[in-house]
Every structure is written in structure tokens, then in C-alpha cells.
Amino acid sequence: MSAAEETMTEAAELKMLLSEMESKVELLEREVEFLKKDKSESEEKIRNLEKKIRALEKKELRYGGLKEKAGVAKNVIRELNQKVDTVNGGVNGNGVIARDGKGVKGLNIQWPMVVVGSTVVVAAAVICVFYKKRR
């Protein structure tokens, strides 16, 4: 009978060991499922971030173009201001413009240039406003 008792004891121990192993397997299976879910969520986040990066890169190209246009507009404004200073300083030696009943004497205004200059100033102001809004 002692061999039978030994076998019964060994069988009981194996049943307990089997039970423990089954619980460990269940825990590992749950952990695998959690890791798979976490992996899929991470991959989705990566895709979303890649989309955002592409969108930001597009905005950066637009931003660079606006910045370049703003620089050109600033140069045009600077040139127009220099022309205005030249006209104001060169009309009369001391910078005084003589007037008569009909208007300004000694000032040859080129109306097309005035219109173009005004348009450029307005365009530059609009570009600056958009540039500040983007920031």
C-alpha cells in the first residue's frame, strides 16, 4: 500500500502543479492580449502623429513662402520710403513745399507710381497681418 499512497500523493501534487500552471498560462494569455491591444493603440498613435507631421510640414512650406513675400514687401516699402524722402527733401532746398491756389508747386507727382506704391503698401500690410496670425 505504500506504493499506492506514494502515487496518490504524487498525483495530488501534480494536480496542484497543473492548477498553478493553468493560472500562470491564463495570466500570460491576458498579458499577451493586453500587449497586442497596447501595440495596436501605439501604431494608431504613430499614424496620427505622422499625419500631423505631414500637415505641419505643409504649413512650414506655406510659412516659408509668406515669410519670403513679407521680405520682398518690406524691401518695396523701404524703397518707396526712400523715394518719398528724396521727393520731400528735394522739392525745396529746406524741405518746404511751395503752394499756390491750384495745388503744390514744384512737385511732379507720378500718379501711376503713387497708385502702385499704395497698392504695395496695402499688400504688405495684409501679408504682415496674415504672418502675425500664423504665429
ChimeraX commands (.cxc) that place a marker at each C-alpha (Angstrom):
marker #1 position 0.00,0.00,0.00 radius 0.5
marker #1 position 2.80,2.40,0.48 radius 0.5
marker #1 position 3.46,2.49,-3.27 radius 0.5
marker #1 position -0.20,3.30,-3.86 radius 0.5
marker #1 position -0.11,6.02,-1.22 radius 0.5
marker #1 position 3.02,7.45,-2.81 radius 0.5
marker #1 position 1.37,7.51,-6.21 radius 0.5
marker #1 position -1.73,9.18,-4.75 radius 0.5
marker #1 position 0.42,11.83,-3.05 radius 0.5
marker #1 position 2.38,12.39,-6.23 radius 0.5
marker #1 position -0.86,12.66,-8.24 radius 0.5
marker #1 position -2.22,15.25,-5.77 radius 0.5
marker #1 position 0.99,17.28,-6.07 radius 0.5
marker #1 position 0.83,17.08,-9.87 radius 0.5
marker #1 position -2.81,18.27,-9.81 radius 0.5
marker #1 position -1.79,21.29,-7.68 radius 0.5
marker #1 position 1.15,21.98,-10.01 radius 0.5
marker #1 position -1.16,21.66,-13.04 radius 0.5
marker #1 position -3.61,24.11,-11.44 radius 0.5
marker #1 position -0.81,26.61,-10.80 radius 0.5
marker #1 position 0.49,26.24,-14.35 radius 0.5
marker #1 position -3.01,26.78,-15.78 radius 0.5
marker #1 position -3.41,30.01,-13.78 radius 0.5
marker #1 position 0.03,31.19,-14.95 radius 0.5
marker #1 position -0.91,30.42,-18.56 radius 0.5
marker #1 position -4.16,32.38,-18.16 radius 0.5
marker #1 position -2.22,35.34,-16.74 radius 0.5
marker #1 position 0.25,35.17,-19.61 radius 0.5
marker #1 position -2.56,34.97,-22.17 radius 0.5
marker #1 position -4.22,38.06,-20.64 radius 0.5
marker #1 position -0.89,39.87,-20.70 radius 0.5
marker #1 position -0.38,38.94,-24.37 radius 0.5
marker #1 position -3.85,40.28,-25.23 radius 0.5
marker #1 position -3.12,43.49,-23.31 radius 0.5
marker #1 position 0.22,43.88,-25.13 radius 0.5
marker #1 position -1.44,43.29,-28.51 radius 0.5
marker #1 position -4.06,45.92,-27.72 radius 0.5
marker #1 position -1.38,48.33,-26.50 radius 0.5
marker #1 position 0.64,47.70,-29.67 radius 0.5
marker #1 position -2.33,48.44,-31.92 radius 0.5
marker #1 position -3.08,51.65,-29.98 radius 0.5
marker #1 position 0.58,52.69,-30.27 radius 0.5
marker #1 position 0.56,52.02,-34.02 radius 0.5
marker #1 position -2.58,54.13,-34.38 radius 0.5
marker #1 position -0.97,56.96,-32.42 radius 0.5
marker #1 position 2.09,56.72,-34.65 radius 0.5
marker #1 position -0.07,57.00,-37.78 radius 0.5
marker #1 position -1.89,60.03,-36.33 radius 0.5
marker #1 position 1.41,61.69,-35.42 radius 0.5
marker #1 position 2.78,61.03,-38.90 radius 0.5
marker #1 position -0.32,62.71,-40.39 radius 0.5
marker #1 position 0.21,65.71,-38.10 radius 0.5
marker #1 position 3.87,65.91,-39.09 radius 0.5
marker #1 position 2.95,65.92,-42.78 radius 0.5
marker #1 position 0.38,68.67,-42.14 radius 0.5
marker #1 position 2.94,70.73,-40.21 radius 0.5
marker #1 position 5.49,70.28,-42.99 radius 0.5
marker #1 position 2.96,71.63,-45.49 radius 0.5
marker #1 position 2.26,74.61,-43.24 radius 0.5
marker #1 position 6.00,75.19,-42.87 radius 0.5
marker #1 position 6.39,75.39,-46.71 radius 0.5
marker #1 position 3.43,77.92,-46.78 radius 0.5
marker #1 position 5.02,79.79,-43.88 radius 0.5
marker #1 position 8.34,79.98,-45.71 radius 0.5
marker #1 position 6.60,81.38,-48.79 radius 0.5
marker #1 position 4.76,84.00,-46.75 radius 0.5
marker #1 position 7.96,84.93,-44.98 radius 0.5
marker #1 position 9.71,85.39,-48.32 radius 0.5
marker #1 position 6.83,87.52,-49.65 radius 0.5
marker #1 position 6.90,89.62,-46.48 radius 0.5
marker #1 position 10.62,90.21,-47.01 radius 0.5
marker #1 position 10.02,91.33,-50.60 radius 0.5
marker #1 position 7.20,93.62,-49.44 radius 0.5
marker #1 position 9.48,95.15,-46.78 radius 0.5
marker #1 position 12.10,95.87,-49.44 radius 0.5
marker #1 position 9.49,97.55,-51.66 radius 0.5
marker #1 position 8.26,99.62,-48.72 radius 0.5
marker #1 position 11.82,100.62,-47.88 radius 0.5
marker #1 position 12.43,101.71,-51.49 radius 0.5
marker #1 position 9.18,103.69,-51.56 radius 0.5
marker #1 position 10.06,105.40,-48.29 radius 0.5
marker #1 position 13.44,106.36,-49.75 radius 0.5
marker #1 position 11.71,107.81,-52.81 radius 0.5
marker #1 position 9.33,109.76,-50.58 radius 0.5
marker #1 position 12.26,111.08,-48.56 radius 0.5
marker #1 position 14.02,112.06,-51.77 radius 0.5
marker #1 position 10.94,113.87,-53.04 radius 0.5
marker #1 position 10.32,115.61,-49.73 radius 0.5
marker #1 position 13.93,116.70,-49.35 radius 0.5
marker #1 position 14.46,117.74,-52.97 radius 0.5
marker #1 position 11.35,119.87,-53.59 radius 0.5
marker #1 position 12.67,122.95,-51.94 radius 0.5
marker #1 position 16.19,123.18,-50.56 radius 0.5
marker #1 position 14.98,123.29,-46.97 radius 0.5
marker #1 position 12.23,120.73,-47.43 radius 0.5
marker #1 position 9.36,123.22,-47.71 radius 0.5
marker #1 position 6.84,122.66,-50.50 radius 0.5
marker #1 position 5.57,125.82,-52.14 radius 0.5
marker #1 position 1.82,126.03,-52.70 radius 0.5
marker #1 position -0.29,128.17,-54.95 radius 0.5
marker #1 position -4.05,128.34,-55.44 radius 0.5
marker #1 position -4.10,125.30,-57.71 radius 0.5
marker #1 position -2.07,122.87,-55.61 radius 0.5
marker #1 position 1.53,122.08,-54.92 radius 0.5
marker #1 position 4.25,123.82,-56.98 radius 0.5
marker #1 position 7.49,122.15,-57.91 radius 0.5
marker #1 position 6.31,118.63,-57.12 radius 0.5
marker #1 position 5.97,116.38,-60.13 radius 0.5
marker #1 position 3.77,113.61,-58.80 radius 0.5
marker #1 position 3.69,110.47,-60.89 radius 0.5
marker #1 position 0.20,109.19,-60.20 radius 0.5
marker #1 position 0.79,105.66,-61.52 radius 0.5
marker #1 position 3.70,105.31,-59.10 radius 0.5
marker #1 position 1.54,106.62,-56.24 radius 0.5
marker #1 position -1.17,104.07,-57.06 radius 0.5
marker #1 position 1.34,101.22,-57.36 radius 0.5
marker #1 position 3.06,102.29,-54.16 radius 0.5
marker #1 position -0.22,102.44,-52.28 radius 0.5
marker #1 position -1.17,99.00,-53.56 radius 0.5
marker #1 position 2.16,97.57,-52.47 radius 0.5
marker #1 position 1.82,99.10,-49.01 radius 0.5
marker #1 position -1.67,97.63,-48.62 radius 0.5
marker #1 position -0.46,94.23,-49.85 radius 0.5
marker #1 position 2.44,94.34,-47.42 radius 0.5
marker #1 position 0.09,95.21,-44.57 radius 0.5
marker #1 position -2.18,92.28,-45.49 radius 0.5
marker #1 position 0.79,89.90,-45.63 radius 0.5
marker #1 position 2.01,91.14,-42.25 radius 0.5
marker #1 position -1.44,90.57,-40.74 radius 0.5
marker #1 position -1.56,87.01,-42.08 radius 0.5
marker #1 position 2.01,86.42,-40.94 radius 0.5
marker #1 position 1.17,87.53,-37.38 radius 0.5
marker #1 position -1.97,85.38,-37.33 radius 0.5
marker #1 position 0.06,82.29,-38.28 radius 0.5
marker #1 position 2.39,82.82,-35.34 radius 0.5
marker link #1:1,2 radius 0.2
marker link #1:2,3 radius 0.2
marker link #1:3,4 radius 0.2
marker link #1:4,5 radius 0.2
marker link #1:5,6 radius 0.2
marker link #1:6,7 radius 0.2
marker link #1:7,8 radius 0.2
marker link #1:8,9 radius 0.2
marker link #1:9,10 radius 0.2
marker link #1:10,11 radius 0.2
marker link #1:11,12 radius 0.2
marker link #1:12,13 radius 0.2
marker link #1:13,14 radius 0.2
marker link #1:14,15 radius 0.2
marker link #1:15,16 radius 0.2
marker link #1:16,17 radius 0.2
marker link #1:17,18 radius 0.2
marker link #1:18,19 radius 0.2
marker link #1:19,20 radius 0.2
marker link #1:20,21 radius 0.2
marker link #1:21,22 radius 0.2
marker link #1:22,23 radius 0.2
marker link #1:23,24 radius 0.2
marker link #1:24,25 radius 0.2
marker link #1:25,26 radius 0.2
marker link #1:26,27 radius 0.2
marker link #1:27,28 radius 0.2
marker link #1:28,29 radius 0.2
marker link #1:29,30 radius 0.2
marker link #1:30,31 radius 0.2
marker link #1:31,32 radius 0.2
marker link #1:32,33 radius 0.2
marker link #1:33,34 radius 0.2
marker link #1:34,35 radius 0.2
marker link #1:35,36 radius 0.2
marker link #1:36,37 radius 0.2
marker link #1:37,38 radius 0.2
marker link #1:38,39 radius 0.2
marker link #1:39,40 radius 0.2
marker link #1:40,41 radius 0.2
marker link #1:41,42 radius 0.2
marker link #1:42,43 radius 0.2
marker link #1:43,44 radius 0.2
marker link #1:44,45 radius 0.2
marker link #1:45,46 radius 0.2
marker link #1:46,47 radius 0.2
marker link #1:47,48 radius 0.2
marker link #1:48,49 radius 0.2
marker link #1:49,50 radius 0.2
marker link #1:50,51 radius 0.2
marker link #1:51,52 radius 0.2
marker link #1:52,53 radius 0.2
marker link #1:53,54 radius 0.2
marker link #1:54,55 radius 0.2
marker link #1:55,56 radius 0.2
marker link #1:56,57 radius 0.2
marker link #1:57,58 radius 0.2
marker link #1:58,59 radius 0.2
marker link #1:59,60 radius 0.2
marker link #1:60,61 radius 0.2
marker link #1:61,62 radius 0.2
marker link #1:62,63 radius 0.2
marker link #1:63,64 radius 0.2
marker link #1:64,65 radius 0.2
marker link #1:65,66 radius 0.2
marker link #1:66,67 radius 0.2
marker link #1:67,68 radius 0.2
marker link #1:68,69 radius 0.2
marker link #1:69,70 radius 0.2
marker link #1:70,71 radius 0.2
marker link #1:71,72 radius 0.2
marker link #1:72,73 radius 0.2
marker link #1:73,74 radius 0.2
marker link #1:74,75 radius 0.2
marker link #1:75,76 radius 0.2
marker link #1:76,77 radius 0.2
marker link #1:77,78 radius 0.2
marker link #1:78,79 radius 0.2
marker link #1:79,80 radius 0.2
marker link #1:80,81 radius 0.2
marker link #1:81,82 radius 0.2
marker link #1:82,83 radius 0.2
marker link #1:83,84 radius 0.2
marker link #1:84,85 radius 0.2
marker link #1:85,86 radius 0.2
marker link #1:86,87 radius 0.2
marker link #1:87,88 radius 0.2
marker link #1:88,89 radius 0.2
marker link #1:89,90 radius 0.2
marker link #1:90,91 radius 0.2
marker link #1:91,92 radius 0.2
marker link #1:92,93 radius 0.2
marker link #1:93,94 radius 0.2
marker link #1:94,95 radius 0.2
marker link #1:95,96 radius 0.2
marker link #1:96,97 radius 0.2
marker link #1:97,98 radius 0.2
marker link #1:98,99 radius 0.2
marker link #1:99,100 radius 0.2
marker link #1:100,101 radius 0.2
marker link #1:101,102 radius 0.2
marker link #1:102,103 radius 0.2
marker link #1:103,104 radius 0.2
marker link #1:104,105 radius 0.2
marker link #1:105,106 radius 0.2
marker link #1:106,107 radius 0.2
marker link #1:107,108 radius 0.2
marker link #1:108,109 radius 0.2
marker link #1:109,110 radius 0.2
marker link #1:110,111 radius 0.2
marker link #1:111,112 radius 0.2
marker link #1:112,113 radius 0.2
marker link #1:113,114 radius 0.2
marker link #1:114,115 radius 0.2
marker link #1:115,116 radius 0.2
marker link #1:116,117 radius 0.2
marker link #1:117,118 radius 0.2
marker link #1:118,119 radius 0.2
marker link #1:119,120 radius 0.2
marker link #1:120,121 radius 0.2
marker link #1:121,122 radius 0.2
marker link #1:122,123 radius 0.2
marker link #1:123,124 radius 0.2
marker link #1:124,125 radius 0.2
marker link #1:125,126 radius 0.2
marker link #1:126,127 radius 0.2
marker link #1:127,128 radius 0.2
marker link #1:128,129 radius 0.2
marker link #1:129,130 radius 0.2
marker link #1:130,131 radius 0.2
marker link #1:131,132 radius 0.2
marker link #1:132,133 radius 0.2
marker link #1:133,134 radius 0.2
marker link #1:134,135 radius 0.2
view
